[in-house]
Amino acid sequence: MVGDDPGLYFRATNYLCQAERMLGHSDPNRVPTYRRVLELAQKSFDLRDPRISRVAIPYEATTLPAYFSAAPATDDGPAPVVVLVNGLDSTKEHMYGSAHWEELAARGVSCLMLDQPGTGEALRLQGLTARIDTEAWAGAAVDWLEQRDDVDASRIGIVDWSLGGYYAPRAAAFEKRFALCVAWGANHDWGAVQRRRLEREGEGEGEGEGEGERPVPHYWEHVLWVWGHDDLDTFIAFADDVHLDGVVEKITVPFLIAHGANDRQIPLEYAHRSYDKAVNSPKRELRVFTPEEGATEHIGLDHLPHVSTYIADWVADTFAELGTPRTQ
């Protein structure tokens, strides 16, 4: 019976949110499918992961949906926390399925899995589209975390993946309350990748060849939906500003860049660019995952636990270097 297998709802959440990701914005089944994903995730929390709870982050005139994983360390007092940020087409349920929060919890770190504007539930059910100034919603997340008795407000980090490799470094550059930042895929100049992708398609080179491979089949429909645009030419001009030149230079906290050597969506050169320009970070590190060890594809999806473990270790070690929890 279903009730005898707490892991069943966890697996079902993961499977269905992968299927939902393949549906276009215009598909009438997309929203009902996503609502079912939310139901499955909640059942999984109830049966398998009671330390995870659904929360709402006050943001402008509304709220941002998120899941909060309270590490066992919070039983003894405030613990450090990571804000985990989506990419272009992921959701907080993908974050849950990745189990990165579990790696963090084992190291004494809580995790806020956030559907920021342009992603997940915030986009699908609330119509909140992405914005270039990511520090706006990131700051709202920090405001909320600072009010929790189980959070060490002096050790709040931000970790991303994929397009989050733009979102999180931008947030850390301008929201100075973050204590560290991880770019899980260095999306240093996402706008330039979009221009090259469009030019390649216009030259008849086909879809998904080489740099800028499509993560979903309905790519441009999805991109316009995420950013709240309805004209591709206008959007491409807008996307020119989605880059980190002049931004990563403002990061003044420890900064890890994790990137696959064979990433076909984000050029490896962008990982080096983010690293080279982050000259004001007191602890910057570039970790490139190779074909020999695995995790060499986009965000390490060919060996995700390998990257997840590395990042969790770096986060825990860096928080430890930052000192003991601040008294609340």
Secondary structure, 3 states (H helix, E strand, C coil): CHHHCHHHHHHHHHHHHHHHHCCCCCCCCHHHHHHHHHHHHHHHHHHCCCCEEEEEEEECCEEEEEEEECCHHHHHCCEEEEEEECCCCCCHHHHHHHCHHHHHHHCCCEEEEECCCCCHHHHHCCCCCCCCCCHHHHHHHHHHHHCCCCEEEEEEEEEEECCHHHHHHHHHHHCCCCCEEEEECCCCEHHHHHHHHHHHHHCCCCCCCCCCCCCCCCHHHHHHHHHCCCCHHHHHHHHCCCECCCCHHHCCCCEEEEEECCCCCCCHHHHHHHHHHCCCCCCEEEEEECCCCCCCCHHHHHHHHHHHHHHHHHHHHHHHHCCCCCCC
